[in-house]
Amino acid sequence: MDKLQYLYDSVFRILSILLVLGNPAILPAEARCGRIPAGEPGSTISLTFENDIFAGTDYGYTGGAQVSWISPELHRESPRGRRSALVRLPLMNEPGYRRTVSISLGQMIHTPRNIEYPGVIDDDRPYSGITYVSVGVHRMNARVRDTIVFATGILGPHSYAEYLQDRAHDTFKSVKPNGWENQLGDEFLLNVYVERKWRMARCRVREHLEMDVISFLGISLGNALSAGNTGFQARLGPELPHDFGSYPIHPGFRNSAPMSGKDPRFFRKLPDLSLHVFAGVSGYAVARDITLDGNSFQDSHRVEKEPFVLETTAGLGILFSRFKITYAHAYRTPSFKEQHRGQAFGSVTITYSF
């Protein structure tokens, strides 16, 4: 079993190198199969629930949730556009782009492997909970989407992660976590995230079957997370959504809002229900992760993080009326030195556009 896990981790490390060399962001324009004209979609709300129960475990990144609202397009000439100073931000005020804003509220919970032990486990990650709110500004056209997200939150007891996990374990008669007294202390969090996505290719493979490829490059700066990331996602199905992909909760913002009024959620040529599959790879270069490095301004439990982490995802998406429902199964290579094997978890997102 250990040899199989070693082989599994080695494959993903090799993929991380290929990720940089073969990122679709560097494909020449002639390799792209087509572009989608922008339209006039409205607002979108989404709810994401993540948990490692989908992988049969209860440790590491053990759970997360996020609810988001994405606005309709902000027009400078409209009253809504004139009232919003956000559309005047640098890089967001250029002509030829649609602009939207987003608001998200979420929480992420991390625990060590042995949650029954009440003391500090020196060679395992600390207990930590983060509750956050973020405001994002997005500009997009048929090919790219740029995002700037400003996030603030609280790490520690006042994130109320302990309370929520205790209630969930009581409800489902799971093992009670006994080590929350050792969690990281309260700390105010402030982070900025910048990301660009490219819709590199959209091909009709055969009648009623499409494929597209989306790549991304981003950076996050702050006391919660300082890291760079890059990756891509490929999708295949009879009627793909006109958005920028489906992903687990991310330190930045990865929404499934339609970018075009020609999205199947607004305009359908096929029956009301359609399915598509997707798979992707993300690579992270991590300078700071507060859930591993510990508190910034006080002594706390900490472990030695891995500077490079790879995440793969594969999943299924369903479009029905104005809904998009996705399930993604993710696998991450070890996040810290003492973690001898990676971790898997599941992510369910329900999105409604109107």
Stockholm file with secondary structure:
# STOCKHOLM 1.0

chainA/1-354         MDKLQYLYDSVFRILSILLVLGNPAILPAEARCGRIPAGEPGSTISLTFENDIFAGTDYGYTGGAQVSWISPELHRESPRGRRSALVRLPLMNEPGYRRTVSISLGQMIHTPRNIEYPGVIDDDRPYSGITYVSVGVHRMNARVRDTIVFATGILGPHSYAEYLQDRAHDTFKSVKPNGWENQLGDEFLLNVYVERKWRMARCRVREHLEMDVISFLGISLGNALSAGNTGFQARLGPELPHDFGSYPIHPGFRNSAPMSGKDPRFFRKLPDLSLHVFAGVSGYAVARDITLDGNSFQDSHRVEKEPFVLETTAGLGILFSRFKITYAHAYRTPSFKEQHRGQAFGSVTITYSF
#=GR chainA/1-354 SS CHHHHHHHHHHHHHHHHHHHHTCGGGSCGGGCCCCCCCCCCCCEEEEEEEEGGGGTCCSEEEEEEEEEEECCCCCTTSHHHHHCGGGGSTTTSCTTCEEEEEEEEEEEEEECSCTTCCSCCTTSCCCEEEEEEEEEEEEECSSEEEEEEEEEEEESGGGCHHHHHHHHHHHTTCCCCCCGGGSCCCEEEEEEEEEEEEEEEEEEEETTEEEEEEEEEEEEEESSEEEEEEEEEEEEESSCCSSSCCCCCCSSCCCCCCSSTTSTTTSCSSCSEEEEEEEEEEEEEEEEEHHHHCCSSSCCCCCCBCSEEEEEEEEEEEEETTEEEEEEEEEECCSBTTCCSCEEEEEEEEEEEC
#=GC SS_cons         CHHHHHHHHHHHHHHHHHHHHTCGGGSCGGGCCCCCCCCCCCCEEEEEEEEGGGGTCCSEEEEEEEEEEECCCCCTTSHHHHHCGGGGSTTTSCTTCEEEEEEEEEEEEEECSCTTCCSCCTTSCCCEEEEEEEEEEEEECSSEEEEEEEEEEEESGGGCHHHHHHHHHHHTTCCCCCCGGGSCCCEEEEEEEEEEEEEEEEEEEETTEEEEEEEEEEEEEESSEEEEEEEEEEEEESSCCSSSCCCCCCSSCCCCCCSSTTSTTTSCSSCSEEEEEEEEEEEEEEEEEHHHHCCSSSCCCCCCBCSEEEEEEEEEEEEETTEEEEEEEEEECCSBTTCCSCEEEEEEEEEEEC
//
